[in-house]
Amino acid sequence: MVLAPESIFSGSAVSGKVMVYDDDHYYLASAIAEHLAQAGCEVVLVTPDADIASWTHNTLENAHIQTKLRELGVTIICNHAVKSINQKSVTLECVYIGAETTVDIDAIVPVTSRKSTDILFGELMEISEQWSDHGVHSVTRIGDSLAPGTIAMAVYSGHAYARNMDTPADAHTHFKRENDFDIHKFPESVRP
């Protein structure tokens, strides 16, 4: 009854009333809900957030996602977390007041935290004494090997690594922000 997101797209047979639980807040849960609704399932999309796929406000996709899911008849429940999963139901809890609601379902697809895929990194670390024989000075984890994220984050991680490849590592890089500036260095005419 509890299905991994990957199993949905690899062709697992799912039918009946399916709950998709979105604690990822990006597009994946809504894409699974859309896929299941188009396959004939009765879909309930639940999130502890105030909005489904809330991160997609940043990519201007949210309105399209909201519209499509509503057109497909997906039931949307916001501000609720999964409290317990039973044989044929899920108990939800309001994130604000703790009020409980039970929803009868046939299956649930939790879209929640992901784990790093760092098997290759671990294998390379095991043979680190051989690196110098092959001209390798260091191995660095980036992208999903370091922390799972969006495709955009993986691209950024690779780009940032490549741009800084020959610079010494500095875990204490200071980024200058507006409130870090000394206001007295500006002419009085532009000071607040």
N, C-alpha and C positions, 0 to 999 in steps of 0.2 A: 504494500500500500504506500510506502514511502519510496519515491522514485528520484534518482539523481537527475539534474537537468540534462546531462549528456545522454541519458537513456531515452529521453523524449525524442531527441533529434537523431538517434541511431535506430529508431524504428520500433521501440517498445510499444506493445499494444496497450492502449489506455482507453477506457470508455467510462461512461457514467458521469458522475459529478466529481470534478477534480479541483482541488484547491492548489493554487500557486502562491507560495509565501515569499514575498519580496523583501528581504532584509539586505539586499545588495544596492538597491536604489538606482541602478542604471537601467539599461534596456532589456537585459536578458529575461527577466521575469515576465515583462509585458510581451516579449516576442514568443515565449512559451505559451502564455495565455492565449495569444492570438492564434498560434498554431493549433492548440488543442480545441479552441472554439471552432475553427475552420474544419477540424476533423470530426465535429459533431458532439464534442463533450460539452456538458454544462460546466462552465468555469467560474470559479470564485477567486478573485485576486485580492490578497490580503497583504497589508504592509503596516509596520509600526509607525511609519512616516505619515505626515499630513497629506501627502500626495503620492501617487504611484510613479515609479520611475523618475523621482524628483531630480536626479542629476541631469536628466535630459532637458531640463530648462536651460542648462548651459549650452546645449547643442541645438536648441530651437526645435527639438523633436517632440516635446511633451504634448503640445496641442494635437499633433497628428496621432500620437499614441492614444491619448484620451478619446479622441473621436472614433478611431478604428475599434477600440475595445468596446465602446458603448454601442456602436453599430452592430457588433457581433453578439451583443447581449451578455457580455461578461459582467458579473456582479463584482463591484469594487467596494472593499471595506478598508478604510484607512484608520490610522491611530489605534490599531489592535495588534498585539503580539500573540504568538502561539504559546499557550500555557501547557497544554498536554495533547498528545495524539493517542486516541483510543482505537479500537478495532475498526469502527465504521464512522468515527466522528472526530472532530478537532474542537478543543475548548480554546476559545480566544479570550484575551484579557485586554480591556481598554488600558492604554499606556498612561492615561491621566488619572482615572478614578478606580481602576481595578475591576470594574464590572465585567462579569463573565458572560460569554455567549457561546452556545454549542452549535456547531454546524455539521450536519450529516454529510459525509463524503464517501467516495469509493477509493480515492487516492489523493496524495499530497506530493507536490514537487517543491521542496524548499530550495530557494535560491538565496544562499547565505554566504558565510565566509568560505574562502578558498585557500588551499595550501600551495606553497611554493613548489615548483617542479625543479628540484635541485639535485637530482640523482647524478648528472654528469659532473656537477661541481664537486660533489662528495667523492666521486671516483678520481677526479683530477687531484684532489687534495691528498688522497691516499698514495699517490705516486709523485708527490711534490719533490722528492729527492732526485727524480729523473729529469726535472724541468731544465736545469742548466745544461744537461747533455744535448738538449734539442733547441737551445737558444731562448727558452721561455723564462722570463724573469718573474712574472706574477700572473695570477688568475683572479679575475674580479667577477662577482655575480652582479648582473644587471637584469632589468626587465622582470619577467615572471619567475626567474630563478631566485631573485631577491624578495619580491613581494608581488603577488598576483594583482593585476590591474587591467585597465582598458587597453585597447590596441594603441590608442594615443599615448598612454603612459609608457608602454613598451618602446614605442618609436622615440619618445622624448628621452628615455633612459639610454637608449643606444646612441642617440645624437649627442647627449651630454657627455657620455663616456668618451666618444670619439673626439669631441672638441677638447677635452681635458686630459687626453691620454698621456701626454708627456709632462704634465704638471704634477708637482708633488701633491699627495693626498693631504687635505686639510679639513678635518672634521669640524673646525670652528670658523668656517668662512662666514664673514659678517656681511649681511646684505643691508645696504643703506636704505632706510625708509624715510618718508617725509618727516615723521616725528623725531628722526635722528639728527636732522639738520639743525644747525645753530641759527636761530631766527635773527640773531644780531649781525649776521654776515650779509643780510639783505638790507637794501636801502629802506629808510623809514617809510617812504611813500608806498611800499608794497607790503609792509608788515600788517598783520591783522590787528 
